[in-house]
Amino acid sequence: METGHIKVAAGNILTIIKQFVYSDHEIVLREIICNAVDACNKLRTLKPIKDQLEIEVKIYKADKIIKIIDNGIGMTKKEVEKYINQMALSSAGKFIEKYKAKHTIIGHFGLGFYSSFLISDQVEILTQSYKNHHPVHWICDGSTKFSIQRAKTKPRGTTILLHVNDKFKDFLEVDRILLLLDKYCRFLPIPIKFNNTIINRINPLWKLNPIQITDKQYKNFYYELFKDRIDEPLLWIHLNIDHPFQLTGILYFPKLIHPRSLNKQQIHLYQNQVFVTDNLHGIVPSFLNFLKGIIDSPDITLNVSRSQYQNDITLKQISNYITRKIADKLTQMLLTNRKYYEQIWPNIKLIVEYGMISEPMFYEKAKKFTLFSNTDGKYYLFSEFLTLIKNKQLSKDKKIICLYASQIDEQSLYIDNVLAKGYNILLLDSPWTVPLIQKIEMENNNITFLRVDAQNMDHIFSENTTLDHQDTLDHQDMNELKQALLCHLDTNTFTLKREHLNDTTMPFVLNIPEMVRRIKEINLIHNFEPTRKNEPHYNLIVNTNNQIIQHLLKEKKKVLIDSLDKKQVLIDSLELILLSHNLLHRKHKQAFLKRILTTIYLNYKHALTKHYPTLQS
């Protein structure tokens, strides 16, 4: 038996590896099994193999041992001394260069084997080279000291024995090993056996030719990847490129995702079918974070621990390629199957709209497939909607006015009023509405978006320039109204104005100025702290063309102030408007509802006694 010291640059190199290179203990199995995969792939490259190449993981709980066994290329004594005893000297580089096997060999750094000491007090190697040299037995206790000797005869390949430290006895549990194998090794290209069962899929779907894959296979693979999903994916994109980088993968659009899911990473990065990470910042644009799927590329530069990637120009190229493929797929779907595309649009619009406001390249492409719905549920490309409204919805300064609503129920009074005038209204109800419409306005200075409750339609469009603006309410009248309404209005929230509107039915109209509301919504998107300045502010419009207001104006001013009945009509009209907007203060709400219910009861009682006089007694 021979003994010696592992050749390293520093005596405490194994400690450094444990603390800084491999900080996550669970990657031990990944590293050892990846070495076994490389051993099998090297043998397959060098010579025809008749027997089945295979890797097996075994647990001996009582002995606190994990065995990883392969029947790959094996090592001679000289190779053990070169690649095991000399740390960070990998055999992969020369092999790749000689046999052009870049995309089949996983290891590159020559450190993966030493991760085994993260959980082990002692590590043994039993190996038999395919060259039929004497088998070798190597032992190390985690220091730089080792022993090496001739072993008993064994089959071709390598067996690694991990003598597990008591602190990591959970690695001796079947469930723990299954979890790790499923996470890191489920798609490795060599069969892996554990508990007499092959646990991996050696030819994953993303490695196959898309032409040969059925829709059912794509859906089944989705469920295989994401076992918690019960919904079918809406669509999927198969990635496959060889130049200027190699990348394969499948990305799925799941059903409707809440905006809170935007930051949840659900795309897994693999390299040569080995799981690396699900943190794909820089590889996948942020707006695609909540797609689901797998990306596999041997050209992404990883750090030494093979757990993180390094930023370089390839990442930007990959990001642009994925963005382009998504855009091409959605454009094709709109053109070939618009009916289905409109059906799934409510489920994908958050992704698309977020991409439009965050990625300039995607914004340009998305114009071809981004849909806008009107309040009746009909879908338009924005160019189609502009064609519909450009001649009718013109402001006095000749800008095209795109009217929109964000909530049909809450804004129904405004929507009905606008529709009655023959105008078209978009329904823009996503969290990204404000930044998106501002981006469109910046690009098209002849277009203005205006929510239906932002201002009165009577004074916006050029066709209304002949409107009679006669207003019989003078300054003194306005002061009278202010005094009557002041106790019901917070002057920090409401500004009282008067307008002579076409609509005679509403004594008061509430408007939220467009720009004031947009600032508030943008602050909410960026999680700014609310202040008095960005709280909602309303313009309360007194409609001087309303019959109630006009009737009050015809009375003497003394009557306006002193008459309880007339004043109550005014207050009731105001509170009804505030209630419909959920703006009536709770201290007024109960009294208002009581008055209304009392009025209904009295009217009902009056109607009964009119028809049935005997009930009056």
VENPEKA-V762108 format. One record per pair of residues at least 12 apart in sequence whose C-alpha atoms are under 10 Angstrom apart, sorted by the first residue. I is the first residue (numbers start at 1). J is the second residue. If there is no record, write none. Layout:
[[I J] [I J]]
This chain:
[[1 137] [1 138] [1 147] [1 148] [1 149] [1 150] [2 138] [2 146] [2 147] [2 148] [2 149] [2 150] [3 138] [3 139] [3 140] [3 145] [3 146] [3 147] [3 148] [3 149] [4 81] [4 85] [4 144] [4 145] [4 146] [4 147] [4 148] [5 85] [5 86] [5 140] [5 143] [5 144] [5 145] [5 146] [5 147] [6 81] [6 82] [6 84] [6 85] [6 86] [6 87] [6 140] [6 143] [6 144] [6 145] [6 146] [7 81] [7 82] [7 84] [7 85] [7 86] [7 87] [7 88] [7 144] [7 145] [8 85] [8 86] [8 87] [8 88] [8 144] [9 86] [9 87] [10 144] [11 143] [11 144] [12 143] [12 144] [13 87] [13 143] [13 144] [14 87] [14 114] [14 115] [14 117] [14 118] [14 142] [14 143] [14 144] [15 117] [15 118] [15 142] [15 143] [17 111] [17 112] [17 114] [17 115] [17 117] [17 118] [17 305] [18 114] [18 115] [18 116] [18 117] [18 118] [18 119] [19 118] [20 305] [21 111] [21 112] [21 115] [21 303] [21 304] [21 305] [21 306] [21 307] [22 111] [22 112] [22 114] [22 115] [22 116] [22 118] [22 304] [22 305] [22 306] [22 307] [23 115] [23 118] [23 305] [23 307] [24 115] [24 118] [24 305] [24 307] [25 115] [25 116] [25 117] [25 118] [25 119] [25 168] [25 171] [26 115] [26 118] [26 119] [26 171] [26 176] [26 177] [26 179] [26 180] [26 181] [26 184] [27 112] [27 115] [27 116] [27 118] [27 180] [27 181] [27 183] [27 184] [27 276] [27 305] [27 306] [27 307] [28 112] [28 113] [28 114] [28 115] [28 116] [28 117] [28 118] [28 119] [28 120] [28 180] [29 57] [29 66] [29 68] [29 112] [29 113] [29 115] [29 116] [29 171] [29 177] [29 180] [29 181] [29 184] [29 185] [30 112] [30 115] [30 116] [30 180] [30 181] [30 183] [30 184] [30 185] [30 274] [30 275] [30 276] [30 306] [31 106] [31 107] [31 111] [31 112] [31 113] [31 114] [31 115] [31 116] [31 184] [31 274] [31 305] [31 306] [32 68] [32 69] [32 112] [32 113] [32 114] [32 115] [32 116] [32 160] [33 55] [33 56] [33 57] [33 68] [33 69] [33 70] [33 112] [33 113] [33 160] [33 181] [33 184] [33 185] [33 188] [33 190] [33 192] [34 105] [34 106] [34 107] [34 112] [34 113] [34 184] [34 185] [34 188] [34 189] [34 190] [34 272] [34 274] [35 70] [35 72] [35 92] [35 105] [35 106] [35 107] [35 110] [35 112] [35 113] [35 158] [36 54] [36 55] [36 56] [36 68] [36 69] [36 70] [36 71] [36 72] [36 73] [36 74] [36 106] [36 157] [36 158] [36 159] [36 160] [36 190] [36 192] [37 53] [37 54] [37 55] [37 70] [37 71] [37 72] [37 73] [37 104] [37 105] [37 106] [37 107] [37 188] [37 189] [37 190] [37 191] [37 192] [38 72] [38 73] [38 92] [38 104] [38 105] [38 106] [38 107] [38 189] [38 190] [39 53] [39 70] [39 71] [39 72] [39 73] [39 74] [39 75] [39 92] [39 105] [39 106] [39 157] [39 158] [40 52] [40 53] [40 54] [40 55] [40 70] [40 71] [40 72] [40 73] [40 74] [40 105] [40 157] [40 189] [40 190] [41 53] [41 72] [41 73] [41 101] [41 104] [41 105] [41 106] [41 189] [41 190] [42 72] [42 73] [42 74] [42 92] [42 95] [42 96] [42 99] [42 101] [42 104] [42 105] [43 71] [43 72] [43 73] [43 74] [43 130] [43 157] [44 72] [44 73] [45 73] [45 95] [45 99] [45 100] [45 101] [45 104] [46 73] [46 99] [47 73] [47 130] [49 72] [51 71] [52 71] [52 72] [52 190] [52 191] [53 70] [53 71] [53 72] [53 157] [53 190] [53 191] [53 192] [54 69] [54 70] [54 71] [54 72] [54 157] [54 189] [54 190] [54 191] [54 192] [54 193] [54 198] [55 68] [55 69] [55 70] [55 71] [55 72] [55 157] [55 158] [55 159] [55 190] [55 191] [55 192] [55 193] [55 194] [55 198] [56 68] [56 69] [56 70] [56 71] [56 159] [56 191] [56 192] [56 193] [56 194] [56 195] [56 196] [56 197] [56 198] [57 69] [57 70] [57 159] [57 160] [57 177] [57 181] [57 192] [57 193] [57 194] [57 195] [57 196] [58 161] [58 172] [58 174] [58 177] [58 193] [58 194] [58 195] [58 196] [59 161] [59 162] [59 171] [59 172] [59 173] [59 174] [59 177] [59 194] [59 195] [60 163] [60 172] [60 173] [61 164] [61 169] [61 170] [61 171] [61 172] [61 173] [61 174] [62 172] [63 163] [63 164] [63 172] [64 120] [64 161] [64 162] [64 163] [64 164] [64 165] [64 166] [64 168] [64 169] [64 171] [64 172] [65 120] [65 122] [65 123] [65 160] [65 161] [65 162] [65 163] [65 164] [65 165] [65 169] [65 171] [65 172] [66 120] [66 123] [66 160] [66 161] [66 162] [66 163] [66 164] [66 171] [66 172] [66 177] [67 124] [67 125] [67 159] [67 160] [67 161] [67 162] [67 163] [68 125] [68 158] [68 159] [68 160] [68 161] [68 162] [68 192] [68 193] [68 194] [69 126] [69 127] [69 157] [69 158] [69 159] [69 160] [69 161] [69 192] [69 193] [70 127] [70 155] [70 156] [70 157] [70 158] [70 159] [70 160] [70 190] [70 192] [71 127] [71 128] [71 129] [71 130] [71 155] [71 156] [71 157] [71 158] [71 159] [72 127] [72 128] [72 129] [72 130] [72 155] [72 156] [72 157] [72 158] [73 127] [73 128] [73 129] [73 130] [73 131] [73 156] [73 157] [73 158] [74 126] [74 127] [74 128] [74 129] [74 130] [74 131] [74 132] [74 133] [74 135] [74 136] [74 155] [74 156] [74 157] [74 158] [74 159] [75 125] [75 126] [75 127] [75 128] [75 129] [75 130] [75 131] [75 132] [75 133] [75 134] [75 135] [75 136] [75 156] [75 157] [75 158] [76 127] [76 128] [76 129] [76 130] [76 131] [76 132] [76 133] [76 134] [76 135] [76 136] [77 127] [77 128] [77 129] [77 133] [77 134] [77 135] [77 136] [77 137] [77 138] [77 148] [77 149] [77 150] [78 136] [79 91] [79 129] [80 125] [80 127] [80 136] [80 137] [80 138] [80 148] [81 138] [81 148] [83 110] [83 111] [84 110] [84 111] [84 113] [84 114] [84 125] [84 138] [85 138] [85 144] [85 145] [85 146] [85 148] [86 110] [87 109] [87 110] [87 111] [87 112] [87 113] [87 114] [87 144] [88 108] [88 109] [88 110] [88 111] [88 112] [88 113] [88 114] [89 108] [89 109] [89 110] [89 111] [90 107] [90 108] [90 109] [90 110] [90 111] [90 112] [91 107] [91 108] [91 109] [91 110] [92 105] [92 106] [92 107] [92 108] [92 109] [92 110] [93 105] [93 107] [93 108] [93 109] [93 110] [94 108] [96 108] [102 272] [102 298] [102 299] [103 246] [103 271] [103 272] [103 297] [103 298] [103 299] [104 189] [104 272] [104 273] [104 298] [105 272] [105 298] [106 271] [106 272] [106 273] [106 274] [106 298] [106 306] [107 304] [107 306] [108 304] [108 306] [109 303] [109 304] [109 305] [109 306] [110 304] [111 304] [111 305] [112 304] [112 305] [112 306] [113 160] [114 142] [115 305] [116 142] [116 160] [116 161] [116 162] [116 163] [116 164] [117 140] [117 141] [117 142] [117 143] [117 162] [117 163] [117 164] [117 165] [118 142] [118 164] [118 165] [118 168] [119 162] [119 163] [119 164] [119 165] [119 166] [119 167] [119 168] [119 169] [119 171] [120 141] [120 142] [120 161] [120 162] [120 163] [120 164] [120 165] [120 166] [120 167] [120 168] [120 169] [121 140] [121 141] [121 142] [121 143] [121 162] [121 163] [121 164] [121 165] [121 166] [122 139] [122 140] [122 141] [122 142] [122 143] [122 161] [122 162] [122 163] [122 164] [122 165] [123 138] [123 139] [123 140] [123 141] [123 142] [123 146] [123 160] [123 161] [123 162] [123 163] [123 164] [124 137] [124 138] [124 139] [124 140] [124 141] [124 146] [124 147] [124 148] [124 159] [124 160] [124 161] [124 162] [124 163] [125 137] [125 138] [125 139] [125 140] [125 148] [125 151] [125 158] [125 159] [125 160] [125 161] [125 162] [126 138] [126 139] [126 148] [126 149] [126 150] [126 151] [126 152] [126 153] [126 154] [126 157] [126 158] [126 159] [126 160] [126 161] [127 150] [127 151] [127 152] [127 153] [127 154] [127 155] [127 156] [127 157] [127 158] [127 159] [127 160] [128 151] [128 152] [128 153] [128 154] [128 155] [128 156] [128 157] [128 158] [128 159] [129 154] [129 155] [129 156] [129 157] [129 158] [130 155] [130 156] [130 157] [131 156] [132 155] [132 156] [134 149] [134 150] [134 151] [134 152] [134 153] [134 154] [135 149] [135 150] [135 151] [135 152] [135 153] [135 154] [135 155] [135 156] [135 157] [135 158] [136 148] [136 149] [136 150] [136 151] [136 152] [136 153] [136 154] [136 158] [137 149] [137 150] [137 151] [137 152] [137 158] [137 159] [138 150] [138 151] [138 160] [139 161] [141 163] [174 194] [174 195] [177 194] [178 194] [178 195] [178 199] [181 194] [181 199] [181 200] [182 199] [182 200] [182 275] [183 274] [183 275] [183 276] [184 200] [184 270] [184 273] [184 274] [184 275] [184 276] [184 277] [185 199] [185 200] [185 201] [185 202] [185 273] [185 274] [185 275] [186 198] [186 199] [186 200] [186 201] [186 202] [186 204] [186 273] [186 274] [186 275] [187 199] [187 200] [187 201] [187 202] [187 203] [187 204] [187 205] [187 270] [187 272] [187 273] [187 274] [187 275] [188 200] [188 201] [188 202] [188 203] [188 204] [188 271] [188 272] [188 273] [188 274] [188 275] [189 201] [189 202] [189 203] [189 204] [189 272] [189 273] [189 274] [190 202] [190 203] [201 273] [202 273] [203 273] [204 221] [204 249] [204 273] [205 217] [205 218] [205 221] [205 238] [205 248] [205 249] [205 250] [206 218] [206 221] [206 238] [206 239] [206 240] [206 247] [206 248] [206 249] [206 250] [206 251] [206 273] [206 293] [206 294] [206 295] [206 296] [207 238] [207 239] [207 240] [207 247] [207 248] [207 249] [207 250] [207 273] [207 296] [208 238] [208 240] [208 248] [208 249] [209 238] [209 240] [210 237] [210 238] [210 239] [210 240] [210 250] [215 235] [215 236] [218 233] [218 235] [218 236] [218 237] [218 238] [218 250] [218 252] [219 231] [219 232] [219 233] [219 234] [219 235] [219 236] [219 252] [220 232] [221 250] [221 293] [222 236] [222 250] [222 251] [222 252] [222 254] [222 292] [222 293] [225 268] [225 292] [225 293] [225 294] [226 266] [226 292] [226 293] [229 254] [231 254] [231 255] [232 252] [232 253] [232 254] [232 255] [233 251] [233 252] [233 253] [233 254] [233 255] [233 291] [233 292] [234 252] [234 253] [234 254] [234 255] [234 256] [234 340] [234 341] [234 343] [234 344] [234 345] [234 347] [234 348] [235 251] [235 252] [235 253] [235 254] [235 255] [235 329] [235 330] [235 333] [235 341] [235 344] [235 348] [236 250] [236 251] [236 252] [236 253] [236 254] [236 291] [236 292] [236 293] [236 326] [236 329] [237 249] [237 250] [237 251] [237 252] [237 253] [237 293] [237 322] [237 325] [237 326] [237 328] [237 329] [237 330] [238 250] [238 251] [238 252] [238 293] [238 294] [238 295] [238 325] [238 326] [238 329] [239 251] [239 294] [239 295] [239 296] [239 321] [239 322] [239 325] [239 326] [240 295] [240 296] [240 297] [241 297] [241 318] [241 321] [242 297] [244 299] [244 314] [244 317] [244 318] [245 297] [245 298] [245 299] [245 300] [245 314] [245 315] [245 317] [245 318] [246 296] [246 297] [246 298] [246 299] [246 300] [246 318] [247 270] [247 271] [247 272] [247 295] [247 296] [247 297] [247 298] [247 299] [247 300] [247 318] [247 321] [248 270] [248 271] [248 294] [248 295] [248 296] [248 297] [248 298] [249 267] [249 268] [249 269] [249 270] [249 293] [249 294] [249 295] [249 296] [249 297] [250 267] [250 292] [250 293] [250 294] [250 295] [250 296] [251 266] [251 267] [251 268] [251 288] [251 291] [251 292] [251 293] [251 294] [251 295] [251 322] [251 326] [252 266] [252 267] [252 290] [252 291] [252 292] [252 293] [252 294] [253 288] [253 290] [253 291] [253 292] [253 293] [253 347] [253 348] [253 351] [254 290] [254 291] [254 292] [254 293] [254 347] [254 348] [255 291] [255 344] [255 346] [255 347] [255 348] [256 344] [256 345] [256 346] [256 347] [256 348] [256 349] [256 350] [256 351] [257 290] [257 291] [257 347] [257 348] [257 349] [257 350] [257 351] [258 290] [258 347] [258 350] [259 290] [259 350] [259 351] [259 354] [259 430] [259 431] [259 432] [260 290] [261 289] [261 290] [261 291] [262 286] [262 287] [262 288] [262 289] [262 290] [262 291] [262 350] [262 351] [262 354] [263 286] [263 287] [263 288] [263 289] [263 290] [264 278] [264 279] [264 286] [264 289] [264 290] [264 291] [265 277] [265 278] [265 279] [265 280] [265 281] [265 284] [265 286] [265 288] [265 289] [265 290] [265 291] [265 292] [266 278] [266 279] [266 280] [266 288] [266 289] [266 290] [266 291] [266 292] [266 293] [266 294] [267 279] [267 280] [267 284] [267 288] [267 289] [267 290] [267 291] [267 292] [267 293] [267 294] [267 295] [268 280] [268 292] [268 293] [268 294] [268 295] [268 296] [269 283] [269 293] [269 294] [269 295] [269 296] [269 297] [269 300] [269 308] [269 309] [270 294] [270 295] [270 296] [270 297] [270 298] [270 300] [271 295] [271 296] [271 297] [271 298] [271 299] [271 300] [271 301] [271 302] [271 306] [272 296] [272 297] [272 298] [272 299] [273 294] [273 295] [273 296] [273 297] [273 298] [274 296] [274 297] [274 298] [274 306] [275 294] [275 295] [275 296] [275 306] [275 307] [276 296] [276 302] [276 305] [276 306] [276 307] [276 308] [276 309] [277 306] [277 307] [277 308] [277 309] [278 294] [278 295] [278 307] [278 308] [279 308] [279 309] [280 295] [280 308] [280 309] [280 315] [281 309] [281 311] [281 315] [281 319] [282 309] [282 310] [282 311] [282 312] [282 315] [282 316] [282 318] [282 319] [283 295] [283 300] [283 309] [283 311] [283 314] [283 315] [283 316] [283 317] [283 318] [283 319] [283 320] [283 321] [283 322] [284 315] [284 316] [284 318] [284 319] [284 320] [284 321] [284 322] [284 323] [285 316] [285 318] [285 319] [285 320] [285 322] [285 323] [285 355] [285 358] [285 359] [285 362] [286 319] [286 351] [286 354] [286 355] [286 358] [286 359] [287 323] [287 350] [287 351] [287 352] [287 353] [287 354] [287 355] [287 356] [287 357] [287 358] [287 359] [288 322] [288 323] [288 326] [288 351] [288 352] [288 354] [288 355] [289 351] [290 351] [291 348] [291 351] [295 322] [297 318] [299 314] [299 315] [299 318] [300 312] [300 313] [300 314] [300 315] [300 318] [301 314] [301 315] [320 361] [320 362] [323 355] [323 359] [323 361] [323 362] [323 365] [324 361] [324 362] [324 365] [326 352] [326 362] [326 365] [326 366] [327 352] [327 361] [327 362] [327 363] [327 364] [327 365] [327 366] [327 367] [327 368] [327 369] [328 365] [328 366] [328 368] [328 369] [329 369] [330 352] [330 365] [330 366] [330 368] [330 369] [330 370] [331 365] [331 366] [331 367] [331 368] [331 369] [331 370] [332 368] [332 369] [333 369] [334 368] [334 369] [334 370] [334 371] [335 368] [335 369] [338 369] [341 369] [341 371] [342 371] [342 372] [342 373] [342 378] [342 379] [342 380] [345 369] [345 370] [345 371] [345 372] [345 373] [345 379] [346 371] [346 373] [346 430] [348 370] [349 370] [349 371] [349 372] [349 430] [349 432] [350 430] [350 431] [350 432] [350 433] [352 366] [352 369] [352 370] [352 371] [353 366] [353 370] [353 371] [353 430] [353 431] [353 432] [353 433] [353 435] [353 436] [354 430] [354 431] [354 432] [354 433] [354 435] [354 436] [355 432] [355 436] [356 370] [356 432] [356 435] [356 436] [356 439] [357 432] [357 433] [357 434] [357 435] [357 436] [357 437] [357 438] [357 439] [357 440] [358 435] [358 436] [363 436] [363 439] [363 440] [367 381] [367 382] [367 383] [368 381] [368 382] [368 383] [369 381] [369 382] [370 382] [371 383] [371 384] [371 385] [372 384] [372 385] [372 426] [372 427] [372 428] [373 385] [373 404] [373 425] [373 426] [373 427] [373 428] [373 429] [374 403] [374 404] [374 405] [374 424] [374 425] [374 426] [374 427] [374 428] [375 404] [375 405] [375 406] [375 407] [375 408] [375 415] [375 419] [375 424] [375 425] [375 426] [375 427] [375 428] [376 408] [376 424] [376 425] [376 426] [376 427] [377 426] [377 427] [378 426] [378 427] [379 426] [379 427] [380 426] [382 440] [385 402] [385 424] [385 425] [385 426] [386 400] [386 401] [386 402] [386 447] [388 424] [389 401] [389 402] [389 403] [389 423] [389 424] [389 425] [390 402] [390 447] [392 422] [392 423] [392 424] [392 461] [392 462] [392 463] [393 422] [393 423] [393 424] [393 460] [393 461] [393 462] [393 463] [394 446] [394 447] [394 448] [394 460] [394 461] [394 462] [394 463] [395 446] [395 447] [395 448] [395 459] [395 460] [395 461] [395 462] [395 463] [395 464] [395 465] [396 459] [396 460] [396 461] [396 462] [396 463] [396 464] [396 465] [397 446] [397 460] [397 461] [397 462] [398 446] [398 447] [398 461] [398 462] [399 444] [399 445] [399 446] [399 447] [399 448] [399 449] [399 461] [399 462] [400 444] [400 445] [400 446] [400 447] [400 448] [400 449] [400 461] [401 423] [401 424] [401 425] [401 446] [401 447] [401 448] [401 449] [401 450] [401 451] [401 460] [401 461] [402 423] [402 424] [402 425] [402 426] [402 437] [402 447] [402 448] [402 449] [402 450] [402 451] [402 452] [403 415] [403 418] [403 423] [403 424] [403 425] [403 426] [403 427] [403 428] [403 448] [403 449] [403 450] [403 451] [403 452] [403 453] [403 454] [403 457] [404 424] [404 425] [404 426] [404 427] [404 428] [404 429] [404 449] [404 450] [404 451] [404 452] [404 453] [404 454] [405 425] [405 426] [405 427] [405 428] [405 429] [405 450] [405 451] [405 452] [405 453] [406 426] [406 427] [406 428] [406 429] [406 430] [406 431] [406 433] [406 451] [406 452] [406 453] [407 427] [407 428] [407 429] [408 427] [408 429] [410 580] [410 581] [410 582] [411 451] [411 452] [411 453] [411 580] [411 581] [412 452] [412 453] [413 452] [413 453] [413 509] [413 580] [414 451] [414 452] [414 453] [414 454] [414 455] [414 456] [414 457] [414 509] [414 510] [414 511] [415 451] [415 452] [415 453] [416 452] [417 452] [417 456] [417 457] [417 503] [418 452] [418 453] [418 456] [418 457] [418 458] [421 457] [421 458] [423 457] [425 450] [425 451] [425 452] [426 449] [426 451] [426 452] [427 451] [428 451] [431 521] [431 522] [431 524] [431 525] [432 521] [432 522] [432 525] [433 518] [433 521] [433 522] [434 449] [434 515] [434 517] [434 518] [434 519] [434 521] [434 522] [434 525] [435 518] [435 521] [435 522] [435 525] [437 449] [437 450] [438 518] [449 514] [450 513] [450 514] [450 515] [451 511] [451 512] [451 513] [451 514] [451 517] [452 511] [452 512] [452 514] [453 509] [453 510] [453 511] [453 512] [453 513] [453 514] [453 538] [454 510] [454 511] [454 512] [454 513] [454 514] [454 515] [454 516] [454 517] [454 538] [454 539] [455 509] [455 510] [455 511] [455 512] [455 513] [455 514] [455 539] [455 541] [456 499] [456 501] [456 502] [456 509] [456 510] [456 511] [456 541] [457 501] [457 502] [458 499] [458 500] [458 501] [458 502] [458 503] [459 499] [459 500] [459 501] [459 502] [464 502] [467 500] [467 501] [467 502] [468 500] [468 501] [468 502] [469 499] [469 500] [469 501] [469 502] [469 544] [469 545] [470 499] [470 500] [470 501] [470 544] [470 545] [471 498] [471 499] [471 500] [471 501] [471 543] [471 544] [471 545] [472 500] [472 544] [472 545] [472 550] [472 553] [472 554] [473 498] [473 499] [473 500] [473 542] [473 543] [473 544] [473 545] [473 549] [473 550] [473 553] [474 498] [474 553] [476 557] [477 552] [477 553] [477 557] [477 560] [478 496] [478 497] [478 498] [478 542] [480 553] [480 557] [480 558] [480 560] [480 561] [481 496] [481 542] [481 549] [481 552] [481 553] [481 560] [481 561] [481 567] [481 570] [482 496] [482 497] [483 561] [484 560] [484 561] [484 567] [484 568] [484 570] [484 571] [485 567] [485 570] [485 571] [485 574] [485 575] [487 571] [488 571] [488 574] [488 575] [488 578] [488 584] [488 585] [488 588] [489 540] [489 574] [489 575] [489 578] [489 583] [489 584] [489 585] [490 585] [491 537] [491 538] [492 532] [492 533] [492 535] [492 536] [492 537] [492 538] [493 532] [493 535] [493 536] [493 537] [493 538] [493 539] [493 540] [494 510] [494 511] [494 512] [494 536] [494 537] [494 538] [494 539] [494 540] [494 541] [495 510] [495 511] [495 537] [495 538] [495 539] [495 540] [495 541] [496 508] [496 510] [496 538] [496 539] [496 540] [496 541] [496 542] [497 509] [497 539] [497 540] [497 541] [497 542] [497 543] [498 539] [498 540] [498 541] [498 542] [498 543] [498 544] [498 545] [499 541] [499 542] [499 543] [499 544] [499 545] [500 541] [500 542] [500 543] [500 544] [500 545] [500 546] [501 541] [501 542] [501 543] [501 544] [501 545] [501 546] [502 543] [502 544] [502 545] [502 546] [503 543] [503 545] [503 546] [504 543] [504 544] [504 545] [504 546] [504 547] [504 548] [504 549] [505 543] [505 545] [505 546] [505 547] [505 548] [506 541] [506 542] [506 543] [506 544] [506 545] [506 546] [506 547] [506 548] [506 549] [506 573] [506 574] [506 577] [507 541] [507 542] [507 543] [507 544] [507 545] [507 546] [507 547] [507 548] [507 549] [507 550] [507 570] [507 573] [507 574] [507 577] [508 540] [508 541] [508 542] [508 543] [508 544] [508 546] [508 549] [508 570] [508 573] [508 574] [508 575] [508 576] [508 577] [508 578] [509 538] [509 539] [509 540] [509 541] [509 542] [509 543] [509 574] [509 577] [509 578] [510 538] [510 539] [510 540] [510 541] [510 542] [510 577] [510 578] [510 581] [511 537] [511 538] [511 539] [511 540] [511 541] [512 536] [512 537] [512 538] [512 539] [512 540] [513 536] [513 537] [513 538] [513 539] [516 533] [516 534] [516 535] [516 536] [516 537] [516 538] [517 534] [517 535] [517 536] [517 537] [517 538] [518 534] [519 533] [519 534] [519 535] [519 536] [520 533] [520 534] [520 535] [520 536] [520 537] [521 534] [521 536] [522 534] [540 574] [540 577] [540 578] [542 574] [548 566] [548 569] [548 570] [548 573] [549 569] [549 570] [551 566] [552 566] [552 567] [552 569] [552 570] [571 592] [572 592] [572 593] [572 595] [572 596] [575 588] [575 589] [575 592] [575 593] [576 589] [576 592] [576 593] [576 596] [579 592] [579 593]]
